[in-house]
Amino acid sequence: MIGITVTKWNNKQPIFHQIKDLIETQMLQGIWPEGGALPSIRCVALDLKINHLTVMKAYQLLVDAKLVEKKRGQGMYVLSGALEKLKKEKKQLFLEEQIPQIVATLKRIDMPLCTFIKALKKQIESDK
């Protein structure tokens, strides 16, 4: 089974939020498919060398976000529709937070939009 690994913790954000964000990223990457089980709380806690209550908080955030469900005695499972829900939320977050930052940077460095779009297209094509 693929585990949840962290190379370095961010001191500016609680660990349980970082674990939640990591699992969401891994869901988007296809590591945790819909209907699939997440690693047990105890396994994650042992692997990351952290308190199991911290992992439990992270998992509870995922439950609260309606991305995973707790099956009593079986563990945590990714809900059907979780990927689309997550993509929709991440797209909205991108539009609200990152686009304004990109626009501000373009203005600060006097970069024409057409130059940025050409560079963006080139980057997207090279990633294929």
N, CA, C and O atoms as a GROMACS GRO file, in nm:
protein
  512
    1MET      N    1   0.085  -0.119   0.000
    1MET     CA    2   0.000   0.000   0.000
    1MET      C    3   0.089   0.125   0.000
    1MET      O    4   0.191   0.129   0.068
    2ILE      N    5   0.050   0.222  -0.075
    2ILE     CA    6   0.122   0.350  -0.079
    2ILE      C    7   0.092   0.424   0.050
    2ILE      O    8  -0.023   0.431   0.093
    3GLY      N    9   0.196   0.479   0.110
    3GLY     CA   10   0.176   0.552   0.235
    3GLY      C   11   0.170   0.702   0.213
    3GLY      O   12   0.192   0.753   0.104
    4ILE      N   13   0.140   0.768   0.320
    4ILE     CA   14   0.139   0.914   0.320
    4ILE      C   15   0.272   0.957   0.378
    4ILE      O   16   0.303   0.928   0.493
    5THR      N   17   0.352   1.028   0.296
    5THR     CA   18   0.483   1.070   0.343
    5THR      C   19   0.498   1.220   0.333
    5THR      O   20   0.444   1.284   0.243
    6VAL      N   21   0.571   1.273   0.427
    6VAL     CA   22   0.599   1.417   0.431
    6VAL      C   23   0.749   1.431   0.449
    6VAL      O   24   0.807   1.371   0.540
    7THR      N   25   0.812   1.511   0.364
    7THR     CA   26   0.956   1.529   0.378
    7THR      C   27   0.990   1.640   0.477
    7THR      O   28   1.092   1.634   0.545
    8LYS      N   29   0.903   1.740   0.485
    8LYS     CA   30   0.929   1.851   0.575
    8LYS      C   31   0.797   1.916   0.613
    8LYS      O   32   0.713   1.941   0.526
    9TRP      N   33   0.778   1.944   0.741
    9TRP     CA   34   0.657   2.010   0.788
    9TRP      C   35   0.670   2.160   0.773
    9TRP      O   36   0.780   2.215   0.787
   10ASN      N   37   0.560   2.227   0.745
   10ASN     CA   38   0.553   2.372   0.737
   10ASN      C   39   0.516   2.424   0.876
   10ASN      O   40   0.409   2.389   0.928
   11ASN      N   41   0.600   2.505   0.936
   11ASN     CA   42   0.575   2.554   1.071
   11ASN      C   43   0.463   2.657   1.078
   11ASN      O   44   0.419   2.693   1.188
   12LYS      N   45   0.415   2.705   0.964
   12LYS     CA   46   0.313   2.809   0.962
   12LYS      C   47   0.170   2.754   0.959
   12LYS      O   48   0.074   2.831   0.964
   13GLN      N   49   0.156   2.622   0.951
   13GLN     CA   50   0.025   2.561   0.940
   13GLN      C   51   0.021   2.436   1.029
   13GLN      O   52   0.119   2.361   1.034
   14PRO      N   53  -0.091   2.413   1.098
   14PRO     CA   54  -0.100   2.293   1.182
   14PRO      C   55  -0.075   2.166   1.100
   14PRO      O   56  -0.113   2.158   0.984
   15ILE      N   57  -0.012   2.067   1.162
   15ILE     CA   58   0.021   1.943   1.094
   15ILE      C   59  -0.103   1.873   1.039
   15ILE      O   60  -0.099   1.817   0.929
   16PHE      N   61  -0.213   1.875   1.114
   16PHE     CA   62  -0.332   1.805   1.066
   16PHE      C   63  -0.386   1.869   0.937
   16PHE      O   64  -0.442   1.799   0.853
   17HIS      N   65  -0.370   2.001   0.921
   17HIS     CA   66  -0.410   2.066   0.796
   17HIS      C   67  -0.318   2.024   0.682
   17HIS      O   68  -0.362   2.005   0.569
   18GLN      N   69  -0.190   2.011   0.713
   18GLN     CA   70  -0.093   1.970   0.611
   18GLN      C   71  -0.121   1.827   0.564
   18GLN      O   72  -0.107   1.797   0.445
   19ILE      N   73  -0.160   1.740   0.656
   19ILE     CA   74  -0.193   1.602   0.619
   19ILE      C   75  -0.318   1.601   0.531
   19ILE      O   76  -0.321   1.531   0.430
   20LYS      N   77  -0.419   1.678   0.569
   20LYS     CA   78  -0.542   1.689   0.488
   20LYS      C   79  -0.509   1.737   0.348
   20LYS      O   80  -0.556   1.680   0.249
   21ASP      N   81  -0.428   1.843   0.339
   21ASP     CA   82  -0.391   1.898   0.208
   21ASP      C   83  -0.314   1.795   0.124
   21ASP      O   84  -0.336   1.784   0.003
   22LEU      N   85  -0.226   1.721   0.189
   22LEU     CA   86  -0.148   1.619   0.118
   22LEU      C   87  -0.239   1.509   0.063
   22LEU      O   88  -0.223   1.465  -0.051
   23ILE      N   89  -0.334   1.464   0.145
   23ILE     CA   90  -0.427   1.360   0.099
   23ILE      C   91  -0.512   1.413  -0.016
   23ILE      O   92  -0.537   1.340  -0.112
   24GLU      N   93  -0.556   1.537  -0.008
   24GLU     CA   94  -0.633   1.596  -0.118
   24GLU      C   95  -0.550   1.599  -0.246
   24GLU      O   96  -0.600   1.565  -0.354
   25THR      N   97  -0.425   1.639  -0.236
   25THR     CA   98  -0.336   1.642  -0.352
   25THR      C   99  -0.320   1.502  -0.409
   25THR      O  100  -0.323   1.482  -0.530
   26GLN      N  101  -0.302   1.404  -0.320
   26GLN     CA  102  -0.286   1.266  -0.366
   26GLN      C  103  -0.415   1.212  -0.428
   26GLN      O  104  -0.410   1.130  -0.520
   27MET      N  105  -0.529   1.258  -0.380
   27MET     CA  106  -0.657   1.219  -0.442
   27MET      C  107  -0.662   1.273  -0.585
   27MET      O  108  -0.704   1.203  -0.677
   28LEU      N  109  -0.620   1.397  -0.603
   28LEU     CA  110  -0.619   1.457  -0.737
   28LEU      C  111  -0.520   1.386  -0.829
   28LEU      O  112  -0.540   1.383  -0.951
   29GLN      N  113  -0.415   1.329  -0.772
   29GLN     CA  114  -0.315   1.256  -0.851
   29GLN      C  115  -0.358   1.112  -0.879
   29GLN      O  116  -0.291   1.040  -0.953
   30GLY      N  117  -0.470   1.070  -0.820
   30GLY     CA  118  -0.519   0.935  -0.842
   30GLY      C  119  -0.464   0.830  -0.747
   30GLY      O  120  -0.490   0.711  -0.764
   31ILE      N  121  -0.390   0.872  -0.646
   31ILE     CA  122  -0.333   0.777  -0.551
   31ILE      C  123  -0.442   0.716  -0.463
   31ILE      O  124  -0.437   0.597  -0.431
   32TRP      N  125  -0.540   0.796  -0.425
   32TRP     CA  126  -0.652   0.749  -0.344
   32TRP      C  127  -0.780   0.760  -0.426
   32TRP      O  128  -0.846   0.864  -0.423
   33PRO      N  129  -0.816   0.655  -0.501
   33PRO     CA  130  -0.934   0.661  -0.589
   33PRO      C  131  -1.065   0.653  -0.511
   33PRO      O  132  -1.069   0.607  -0.397
   34GLU      N  133  -1.170   0.698  -0.575
   34GLU     CA  134  -1.303   0.692  -0.515
   34GLU      C  135  -1.337   0.546  -0.485
   34GLU      O  136  -1.316   0.457  -0.567
   35GLY      N  137  -1.389   0.524  -0.366
   35GLY     CA  138  -1.423   0.389  -0.321
   35GLY      C  139  -1.307   0.318  -0.256
   35GLY      O  140  -1.326   0.214  -0.192
   36GLY      N  141  -1.188   0.372  -0.271
   36GLY     CA  142  -1.069   0.310  -0.213
   36GLY      C  143  -1.048   0.352  -0.068
   36GLY      O  144  -1.097   0.456  -0.024
   37ALA      N  145  -0.975   0.269   0.004
   37ALA     CA  146  -0.947   0.295   0.146
   37ALA      C  147  -0.823   0.381   0.162
   37ALA      O  148  -0.726   0.367   0.088
   38LEU      N  149  -0.829   0.469   0.261
   38LEU     CA  150  -0.711   0.543   0.302
   38LEU      C  151  -0.635   0.456   0.401
   38LEU      O  152  -0.693   0.366   0.461
   39PRO      N  153  -0.506   0.482   0.420
   39PRO     CA  154  -0.432   0.407   0.522
   39PRO      C  155  -0.493   0.432   0.660
   39PRO      O  156  -0.553   0.537   0.684
   40SER      N  157  -0.478   0.337   0.748
   40SER     CA  158  -0.535   0.353   0.882
   40SER      C  159  -0.468   0.469   0.955
   40SER      O  160  -0.354   0.506   0.927
   41ILE      N  161  -0.542   0.524   1.048
   41ILE     CA  162  -0.491   0.636   1.129
   41ILE      C  163  -0.363   0.595   1.199
   41ILE      O  164  -0.266   0.671   1.201
   42ARG      N  165  -0.362   0.478   1.257
   42ARG     CA  166  -0.245   0.432   1.330
   42ARG      C  167  -0.124   0.413   1.240
   42ARG      O  168  -0.012   0.447   1.278
   43CYS      N  169  -0.145   0.360   1.119
   43CYS     CA  170  -0.034   0.342   1.025
   43CYS      C  171   0.026   0.477   0.984
   43CYS      O  172   0.148   0.493   0.980
   44VAL      N  173  -0.061   0.572   0.954
   44VAL     CA  174  -0.012   0.705   0.915
   44VAL      C  175   0.065   0.768   1.031
   44VAL      O  176   0.172   0.826   1.011
   45ALA      N  177   0.011   0.757   1.151
   45ALA     CA  178   0.077   0.814   1.268
   45ALA      C  179   0.215   0.751   1.289
   45ALA      O  180   0.312   0.821   1.319
   46LEU      N  181   0.224   0.619   1.274
   46LEU     CA  182   0.353   0.552   1.288
   46LEU      C  183   0.450   0.593   1.178
   46LEU      O  184   0.566   0.622   1.206
   47ASP      N  185   0.402   0.596   1.054
   47ASP     CA  186   0.488   0.633   0.940
   47ASP      C  187   0.542   0.775   0.954
   47ASP      O  188   0.659   0.801   0.924
   48LEU      N  189   0.456   0.866   1.000
   48LEU     CA  190   0.496   1.007   1.010
   48LEU      C  191   0.556   1.042   1.146
   48LEU      O  192   0.605   1.153   1.168
   49LYS      N  193   0.552   0.944   1.238
   49LYS     CA  194   0.605   0.963   1.374
   49LYS      C  195   0.536   1.080   1.445
   49LYS      O  196   0.600   1.167   1.504
   50ILE      N  197   0.402   1.078   1.437
   50ILE     CA  198   0.323   1.181   1.502
   50ILE      C  199   0.211   1.114   1.583
   50ILE      O  200   0.186   0.994   1.569
   51ASN      N  201   0.146   1.192   1.666
   51ASN     CA  202   0.037   1.142   1.748
   51ASN      C  203  -0.082   1.103   1.660
   51ASN      O  204  -0.115   1.174   1.564
   52HIS      N  205  -0.146   0.990   1.692
   52HIS     CA  206  -0.259   0.944   1.612
   52HIS      C  207  -0.377   1.042   1.617
   52HIS      O  208  -0.458   1.045   1.525
   53LEU      N  209  -0.386   1.122   1.722
   53LEU     CA  210  -0.495   1.221   1.731
   53LEU      C  211  -0.480   1.329   1.624
   53LEU      O  212  -0.578   1.385   1.576
   54THR      N  213  -0.356   1.358   1.588
   54THR     CA  214  -0.329   1.457   1.482
   54THR      C  215  -0.381   1.404   1.349
   54THR      O  216  -0.444   1.477   1.272
   55VAL      N  217  -0.355   1.277   1.322
   55VAL     CA  218  -0.404   1.215   1.197
   55VAL      C  219  -0.556   1.208   1.200
   55VAL      O  220  -0.622   1.232   1.099
   56MET      N  221  -0.611   1.177   1.316
   56MET     CA  222  -0.756   1.168   1.330
   56MET      C  223  -0.821   1.302   1.298
   56MET      O  224  -0.927   1.307   1.234
   57LYS      N  225  -0.759   1.412   1.341
   57LYS     CA  226  -0.811   1.546   1.310
   57LYS      C  227  -0.810   1.571   1.160
   57LYS      O  228  -0.906   1.625   1.104
   58ALA      N  229  -0.702   1.530   1.094
   58ALA     CA  230  -0.691   1.548   0.949
   58ALA      C  231  -0.800   1.469   0.877
   58ALA      O  232  -0.865   1.520   0.786
   59TYR      N  233  -0.819   1.345   0.919
   59TYR     CA  234  -0.921   1.261   0.857
   59TYR      C  235  -1.060   1.318   0.883
   59TYR      O  236  -1.147   1.312   0.796
   60GLN      N  237  -1.080   1.374   1.002
   60GLN     CA  238  -1.211   1.432   1.033
   60GLN      C  239  -1.240   1.553   0.943
   60GLN      O  240  -1.354   1.574   0.903
   61LEU      N  241  -1.137   1.631   0.911
   61LEU     CA  242  -1.155   1.743   0.818
   61LEU      C  243  -1.200   1.692   0.681
   61LEU      O  244  -1.284   1.754   0.616
   62LEU      N  245  -1.145   1.578   0.638
   62LEU     CA  246  -1.184   1.518   0.510
   62LEU      C  247  -1.328   1.466   0.516
   62LEU      O  248  -1.402   1.475   0.417
   63VAL      N  249  -1.366   1.413   0.631
   63VAL     CA  250  -1.505   1.368   0.649
   63VAL      C  251  -1.599   1.488   0.645
   63VAL      O  252  -1.702   1.486   0.578
   64ASP      N  253  -1.561   1.594   0.718
   64ASP     CA  254  -1.643   1.716   0.723
   64ASP      C  255  -1.659   1.778   0.585
   64ASP      O  256  -1.763   1.837   0.554
   65ALA      N  257  -1.556   1.765   0.501
   65ALA     CA  258  -1.560   1.819   0.364
   65ALA      C  259  -1.636   1.726   0.269
   65ALA      O  260  -1.650   1.756   0.151
   66LYS      N  261  -1.684   1.614   0.323
   66LYS     CA  262  -1.758   1.515   0.244
   66LYS      C  263  -1.674   1.457   0.130
   66LYS      O  264  -1.724   1.434   0.020
   67LEU      N  265  -1.546   1.434   0.161
   67LEU     CA  266  -1.456   1.371   0.065
   67LEU      C  267  -1.433   1.224   0.100
   67LEU      O  268  -1.411   1.141   0.012
   68VAL      N  269  -1.437   1.194   0.229
   68VAL     CA  270  -1.421   1.055   0.273
   68VAL      C  271  -1.530   1.022   0.375
   68VAL      O  272  -1.592   1.111   0.434
   69GLU      N  273  -1.550   0.893   0.394
   69GLU     CA  274  -1.647   0.848   0.493
   69GLU      C  275  -1.581   0.746   0.586
   69GLU      O  276  -1.491   0.672   0.546
   70LYS      N  277  -1.627   0.745   0.708
   70LYS     CA  278  -1.578   0.649   0.806
   70LYS      C  279  -1.673   0.530   0.805
   70LYS      O  280  -1.793   0.544   0.827
   71LYS      N  281  -1.616   0.412   0.780
   71LYS     CA  282  -1.694   0.288   0.788
   71LYS      C  283  -1.652   0.219   0.917
   71LYS      O  284  -1.539   0.172   0.930
   72ARG      N  285  -1.743   0.215   1.009
   72ARG     CA  286  -1.713   0.162   1.142
   72ARG      C  287  -1.648   0.024   1.133
   72ARG      O  288  -1.702  -0.069   1.073
   73GLY      N  289  -1.531   0.014   1.195
   73GLY     CA  290  -1.460  -0.112   1.198
   73GLY      C  291  -1.382  -0.144   1.072
   73GLY      O  292  -1.310  -0.244   1.067
   74GLN      N  293  -1.395  -0.061   0.969
   74GLN     CA  294  -1.327  -0.088   0.842
   74GLN      C  295  -1.226   0.019   0.804
   74GLN      O  296  -1.128  -0.011   0.736
   75GLY      N  297  -1.248   0.142   0.846
   75GLY     CA  298  -1.156   0.249   0.814
   75GLY      C  299  -1.221   0.363   0.738
   75GLY      O  300  -1.343   0.380   0.740
   76MET      N  301  -1.139   0.439   0.670
   76MET     CA  302  -1.183   0.556   0.594
   76MET      C  303  -1.176   0.526   0.445
   76MET      O  304  -1.079   0.469   0.396
   77TYR      N  305  -1.282   0.566   0.375
   77TYR     CA  306  -1.292   0.541   0.232
   77TYR      C  307  -1.326   0.669   0.157
   77TYR      O  308  -1.405   0.751   0.205
   78VAL      N  309  -1.266   0.685   0.039
   78VAL     CA  310  -1.293   0.801  -0.045
   78VAL      C  311  -1.434   0.787  -0.103
   78VAL      O  312  -1.469   0.684  -0.160
   79LEU      N  313  -1.512   0.891  -0.087
   79LEU     CA  314  -1.651   0.890  -0.135
   79LEU      C  315  -1.660   0.901  -0.286
   79LEU      O  316  -1.573   0.961  -0.350
   80SER      N  317  -1.764   0.844  -0.341
   80SER     CA  318  -1.794   0.860  -0.482
   80SER      C  319  -1.828   1.007  -0.507
   80SER      O  320  -1.905   1.066  -0.431
   81GLY      N  321  -1.771   1.066  -0.610
   81GLY     CA  322  -1.793   1.207  -0.641
   81GLY      C  323  -1.695   1.300  -0.573
   81GLY      O  324  -1.696   1.421  -0.597
   82ALA      N  325  -1.607   1.244  -0.488
   82ALA     CA  326  -1.512   1.328  -0.414
   82ALA      C  327  -1.414   1.398  -0.507
   82ALA      O  328  -1.378   1.514  -0.484
   83LEU      N  329  -1.371   1.330  -0.612
   83LEU     CA  330  -1.273   1.389  -0.704
   83LEU      C  331  -1.329   1.511  -0.774
   83LEU      O  332  -1.262   1.614  -0.783
   84GLU      N  333  -1.450   1.501  -0.826
   84GLU     CA  334  -1.512   1.616  -0.893
   84GLU      C  335  -1.534   1.731  -0.796
   84GLU      O  336  -1.510   1.848  -0.829
   85LYS      N  337  -1.579   1.699  -0.676
   85LYS     CA  338  -1.601   1.801  -0.573
   85LYS      C  339  -1.470   1.872  -0.541
   85LYS      O  340  -1.466   1.995  -0.530
   86LEU      N  341  -1.365   1.795  -0.525
   86LEU     CA  342  -1.234   1.850  -0.493
   86LEU      C  343  -1.181   1.936  -0.606
   86LEU      O  344  -1.128   2.045  -0.582
   87LYS      N  345  -1.195   1.888  -0.730
   87LYS     CA  346  -1.150   1.966  -0.846
   87LYS      C  347  -1.224   2.100  -0.854
   87LYS      O  348  -1.163   2.204  -0.880
   88LYS      N  349  -1.354   2.095  -0.832
   88LYS     CA  350  -1.435   2.217  -0.837
   88LYS      C  351  -1.388   2.318  -0.732
   88LYS      O  352  -1.374   2.436  -0.760
   89GLU      N  353  -1.364   2.269  -0.610
   89GLU     CA  354  -1.318   2.357  -0.502
   89GLU      C  355  -1.180   2.414  -0.532
   89GLU      O  356  -1.156   2.533  -0.509
   90LYS      N  357  -1.090   2.331  -0.584
   90LYS     CA  358  -0.953   2.377  -0.615
   90LYS      C  359  -0.953   2.478  -0.730
   90LYS      O  360  -0.876   2.574  -0.729
   91LYS      N  361  -1.041   2.457  -0.828
   91LYS     CA  362  -1.052   2.553  -0.939
   91LYS      C  363  -1.099   2.689  -0.887
   91LYS      O  364  -1.045   2.793  -0.925
   92GLN      N  365  -1.199   2.686  -0.800
   92GLN     CA  366  -1.252   2.811  -0.743
   92GLN      C  367  -1.145   2.882  -0.661
   92GLN      O  368  -1.130   3.004  -0.669
   93LEU      N  369  -1.072   2.805  -0.582
   93LEU     CA  370  -0.964   2.861  -0.500
   93LEU      C  371  -0.856   2.923  -0.590
   93LEU      O  372  -0.804   3.031  -0.559
   94PHE      N  373  -0.824   2.856  -0.699
   94PHE     CA  374  -0.727   2.908  -0.795
   94PHE      C  375  -0.772   3.042  -0.851
   94PHE      O  376  -0.695   3.138  -0.857
   95LEU      N  377  -0.899   3.048  -0.892
   95LEU     CA  378  -0.954   3.171  -0.950
   95LEU      C  379  -0.955   3.285  -0.849
   95LEU      O  380  -0.928   3.400  -0.884
   96GLU      N  381  -0.987   3.253  -0.724
   96GLU     CA  382  -1.000   3.357  -0.621
   96GLU      C  383  -0.866   3.402  -0.562
   96GLU      O  384  -0.851   3.517  -0.523
   97GLU      N  385  -0.769   3.310  -0.555
   97GLU     CA  386  -0.644   3.343  -0.486
   97GLU      C  387  -0.524   3.359  -0.579
   97GLU      O  388  -0.450   3.456  -0.568
   98GLN      N  389  -0.505   3.264  -0.670
   98GLN     CA  390  -0.384   3.268  -0.750
   98GLN      C  391  -0.392   3.362  -0.869
   98GLN      O  392  -0.294   3.429  -0.902
   99ILE      N  393  -0.507   3.369  -0.935
   99ILE     CA  394  -0.520   3.459  -1.050
   99ILE      C  395  -0.492   3.604  -1.010
   99ILE      O  396  -0.418   3.673  -1.081
  100PRO      N  397  -0.549   3.654  -0.899
  100PRO     CA  398  -0.515   3.791  -0.860
  100PRO      C  399  -0.366   3.812  -0.834
  100PRO      O  400  -0.312   3.919  -0.861
  101GLN      N  401  -0.300   3.710  -0.781
  101GLN     CA  402  -0.155   3.720  -0.758
  101GLN      C  403  -0.079   3.725  -0.890
  101GLN      O  404   0.017   3.801  -0.905
  102ILE      N  405  -0.123   3.644  -0.985
  102ILE     CA  406  -0.059   3.644  -1.118
  102ILE      C  407  -0.079   3.780  -1.185
  102ILE      O  408   0.015   3.835  -1.243
  103VAL      N  409  -0.199   3.832  -1.178
  103VAL     CA  410  -0.229   3.962  -1.239
  103VAL      C  411  -0.143   4.071  -1.175
  103VAL      O  412  -0.088   4.156  -1.246
  104ALA      N  413  -0.131   4.068  -1.043
  104ALA     CA  414  -0.049   4.168  -0.973
  104ALA      C  415   0.097   4.159  -1.017
  104ALA      O  416   0.162   4.262  -1.037
  105THR      N  417   0.146   4.038  -1.033
  105THR     CA  418   0.285   4.019  -1.078
  105THR      C  419   0.304   4.070  -1.220
  105THR      O  420   0.402   4.138  -1.249
  106LEU      N  421   0.210   4.037  -1.308
  106LEU     CA  422   0.219   4.085  -1.447
  106LEU      C  423   0.223   4.237  -1.452
  106LEU      O  424   0.299   4.295  -1.530
  107LYS      N  425   0.143   4.301  -1.369
  107LYS     CA  426   0.142   4.448  -1.366
  107LYS      C  427   0.274   4.503  -1.312
  107LYS      O  428   0.328   4.600  -1.365
  108ARG      N  429   0.324   4.439  -1.205
  108ARG     CA  430   0.449   4.488  -1.144
  108ARG      C  431   0.566   4.480  -1.240
  108ARG      O  432   0.652   4.568  -1.241
  109ILE      N  433   0.570   4.377  -1.322
  109ILE     CA  434   0.685   4.360  -1.412
  109ILE      C  435   0.655   4.407  -1.554
  109ILE      O  436   0.735   4.387  -1.646
  110ASP      N  437   0.539   4.470  -1.571
  110ASP     CA  438   0.499   4.522  -1.702
  110ASP      C  439   0.504   4.415  -1.813
  110ASP      O  440   0.554   4.440  -1.922
  111MET      N  441   0.453   4.298  -1.782
  111MET     CA  442   0.449   4.192  -1.883
  111MET      C  443   0.313   4.194  -1.952
  111MET      O  444   0.209   4.184  -1.886
  112PRO      N  445   0.313   4.206  -2.084
  112PRO     CA  446   0.186   4.202  -2.157
  112PRO      C  447   0.119   4.065  -2.142
  112PRO      O  448   0.186   3.962  -2.131
  113LEU      N  449  -0.012   4.067  -2.141
  113LEU     CA  450  -0.089   3.944  -2.125
  113LEU      C  451  -0.055   3.844  -2.235
  113LEU      O  452  -0.048   3.724  -2.209
  114CYS      N  453  -0.035   3.891  -2.356
  114CYS     CA  454  -0.006   3.800  -2.468
  114CYS      C  455   0.127   3.726  -2.446
  114CYS      O  456   0.139   3.609  -2.484
  115THR      N  457   0.224   3.792  -2.386
  115THR     CA  458   0.353   3.728  -2.356
  115THR      C  459   0.334   3.619  -2.252
  115THR      O  460   0.390   3.510  -2.263
  116PHE      N  461   0.254   3.650  -2.151
  116PHE     CA  462   0.226   3.552  -2.047
  116PHE      C  463   0.153   3.431  -2.104
  116PHE      O  464   0.186   3.317  -2.071
  117ILE      N  465   0.054   3.455  -2.188
  117ILE     CA  466  -0.025   3.347  -2.246
  117ILE      C  467   0.063   3.258  -2.334
  117ILE      O  468   0.049   3.135  -2.332
  118LYS      N  469   0.153   3.318  -2.412
  118LYS     CA  470   0.245   3.239  -2.495
  118LYS      C  471   0.332   3.150  -2.407
  118LYS      O  472   0.352   3.032  -2.436
  119ALA      N  473   0.384   3.207  -2.298
  119ALA     CA  474   0.469   3.130  -2.208
  119ALA      C  475   0.390   3.018  -2.139
  119ALA      O  476   0.440   2.907  -2.120
  120LEU      N  477   0.267   3.049  -2.104
  120LEU     CA  478   0.180   2.950  -2.040
  120LEU      C  479   0.150   2.834  -2.136
  120LEU      O  480   0.157   2.717  -2.097
  121LYS      N  481   0.116   2.866  -2.260
  121LYS     CA  482   0.089   2.763  -2.360
  121LYS      C  483   0.212   2.676  -2.382
  121LYS      O  484   0.202   2.554  -2.391
  122LYS      N  485   0.329   2.739  -2.391
  122LYS     CA  486   0.453   2.666  -2.412
  122LYS      C  487   0.478   2.569  -2.295
  122LYS      O  488   0.517   2.455  -2.315
  123GLN      N  489   0.454   2.616  -2.175
  123GLN     CA  490   0.473   2.531  -2.056
  123GLN      C  491   0.376   2.414  -2.055
  123GLN      O  492   0.415   2.301  -2.025
  124ILE      N  493   0.252   2.440  -2.090
  124ILE     CA  494   0.149   2.334  -2.093
  124ILE      C  495   0.185   2.229  -2.199
  124ILE      O  496   0.173   2.109  -2.174
  125GLU      N  497   0.228   2.274  -2.315
  125GLU     CA  498   0.264   2.182  -2.423
  125GLU      C  499   0.387   2.100  -2.389
  125GLU      O  500   0.397   1.984  -2.428
  126SER      N  501   0.482   2.159  -2.316
  126SER     CA  502   0.604   2.085  -2.282
  126SER      C  503   0.579   1.982  -2.170
  126SER      O  504   0.657   1.889  -2.152
  127ASP      N  505   0.469   2.000  -2.096
  127ASP     CA  506   0.434   1.906  -1.990
  127ASP      C  507   0.359   1.784  -2.040
  127ASP      O  508   0.335   1.690  -1.964
  128LYS      N  509   0.320   1.783  -2.168
  128LYS     CA  510   0.240   1.671  -2.222
  128LYS      C  511   0.325   1.549  -2.242
  128LYS      O  512   0.274   1.446  -2.286
   0.00000   0.00000   0.00000
